[in-house]
């Protein structure tokens, strides 16, 4: 399964809408275990993505992911900008290089986040959403349950990476804001795949 340009564009546009609709929720999650601005930061990135597409409509999937990456890197503060940016930049290169399946593409993005954040599954980060989604896509078993159970799992983890790691045990019981915004990303993907 591959995402053609029209669906990939729909995916990113839905993600923009979801993040903007849930900006307050993301800030709230971040207030519990971070500095309370993940929603505001992500909202800035979403506006940058919209501006970028309005200026120049991406002509292929590689350009779409690249534009998304640069908008995130330039406008999203904290760790999220570089992490999302790296994921989409790596995905942009991967779709250019070969006829890549969606499952492998999401794994490329996941590996980019792991590399950039020097982190892995179980550290209570966005990787704890990206990796289960990638695995589910590989097994042709990607649905809302995958996202929900990944979020439930994140909630019970103790953060060992990022700002939340300063809280140690107190981070348990909270959803990581980057994991939540990643859940919006993949819920958007699910909507596109369901169409």
C-alpha positions, 0 to 999 in steps of 0.5 A: 500500500502506498499513499499517492499525492492526493491522499498524502496531502489529505493526510497532512491537511487533516493533521493540521486541522486536528492539531489546531482543534486540539491546541488547548488539549496539547498545552494542557498535557504539556503543562502536566509534564513539560512547559505547557506550550506543545499545542502553541508550538505545534499550532505555529508549525501547522500554520507554517505548513498551510502557508507553505502549501498555499505559496507552492502546492507540492507537485509530488509526495516527496515535495509534500513531506519536505515542505512539511518537514521544513515548516516544522523545523522552522516554526515548532519550538522545543524538541518537537520541531526537529523530531517531526522535521527529521521524520518527514525529511527522511520520509521525503528522501525515501519516497524519492529514492524508491517505490516505498510501501507505507509501512516502510515509510512510517518506519523510516520516519520512526527511525529518523526520530529515534536517531535524532532524539537518541531514544527508543520505544519505552521512553515515553515519547512520540516513538511509542506511537510511531513504532506500534503504528509502523508495526501494525501497518507492516502486519496489515492490522492498523486501526484506531485500537492500535493508536488507543492502546499505544496511548494507554501504554504511554500513559503508564510509562515513566519518562526517561527522555526529554523534559518529562524525564525530570519528573521521573515517577511523577511522569507516570499516569500522564500522556506525553504531549508529543505522543498525543500529537503523533496520535493525531497524525496517525488518526488522520492517516487512518481517516484517509485510508478508510476513505 
